[in-house]
Amino acid sequence: MEANAQRDADSQARDSQAKDRQDADGQANFDRVIKEDSRIEPKDWMPDAYRKTLLRQISQHAHSEIIGMQPEANWISRAPSLKRKAILMAKVQDEAGHGLYLYSAAETLGQSRDKMTADLIAGKARYSSIFNYPALTWADMGAIGWLVDGAAICNQVPLCRASYGPYGRAMVRVCKEESFHQRQGFEILLELAHGTPEQKQMAQDAVNRWYAPALMMFGPPDDDSPNSRQSMAWNIKRFSNDELRSRFVGMMVEQVRVLGLTLPDSEIRFNEDTKKWEHGPLDWNEFHEVLAGRGPCNAQRLERRREAHDDGAWVREAAAAYAAKQSLKTKEYAA
Ligand code: FAQ
């Protein structure tokens, strides 16, 4: 009996030493890959905290794309022409596709899509603050495309170089599609801005309402951003929240002139010393309220997502039954 216990203890000690050696080799390889600015792939060893950070960011990003379909989907039936309807429908479908690439990227880190969806509909998961604001008029489709997709591109182009392979690669395609989205939003606003005085006013109102929430999409100011430093050290984020926000303001300042509209911020200026664009104060209390679930549309967005999930139950069941049938057929064929 004692000999058996001793053998078990020895074997456990050997396993634990082997695991320590594997972890040390894995960490050394991980550090080298990050230093060389190369890529970590799903089967590579990675620190638990790196995996957790990626899962946090990628799943939030996926949820944002899916919840982000709602404000625009609400306008498909009210788009002013067949052409606008078709374009908007294609855009909303693209966002669904982005959500799916991102859920797939997150799944490579060991989290199932079912679990991520369950967390979202239980109200436990984050998604972008921006999608908790209402889309009140047709001009909001222009403002969302121009400002929201514009901010998304500004944030996501650097993510194409994220150190985690599946995330970076998903971002390349997402960014290509987002640039089309931004142009369609710009074009909606351009047409309204050159329409009747009422149409121009509607475009200006939409820009006024979406400007500050779009700036807050980049996340809290750098000195209030607990995750940025580590994410930048791991080459997940390439620039800080404030850096990207400032770049975005610079881009919008140029483009709003072409639109013939204005940005609702009299404090925008280019700081010659820092060579950065600065903007007026943002209401960070409002941002934290939205993150806490108390934004104008949080409850409605989640409720709608829950309904859609329930309504889709039969599709999931049918797909699972079909997959089981196909797999049985393949086995029978092979036998
Ligand atoms: N909303 O320490 P940091 C789109 C949270 S896609 C909600 O700075 P981090 C396309 C943050 O998670 C839009 N929560 O965090 C589209 C953290 O909380 P946690 C989505 C936010 O990760 C267009 C806490 O605050 N894009 O628009 C937000 O380093 C039209 C502290 O913040 C992405 O997700 C926020 N705005 O930086 C679709 C891009 N900001 O997790 C449909 C990928 C911060 O510790 C229609 N994500 N928080 O509980 C990122 O680049 C980063 O995650 C940041 C935040 C920059 C958003």
Residues whose N, C-alpha, C, O or C-beta is under 5 A from the ligand:
A	BS01	FAQ	R56 Q57 Q60 H61 S64 E65 G68 M69 E95 R126 Y127 S128 S129 V148 D149 A152 M216 M217 F218 G219 P220 D224 S225 P226 N227 S228 S231
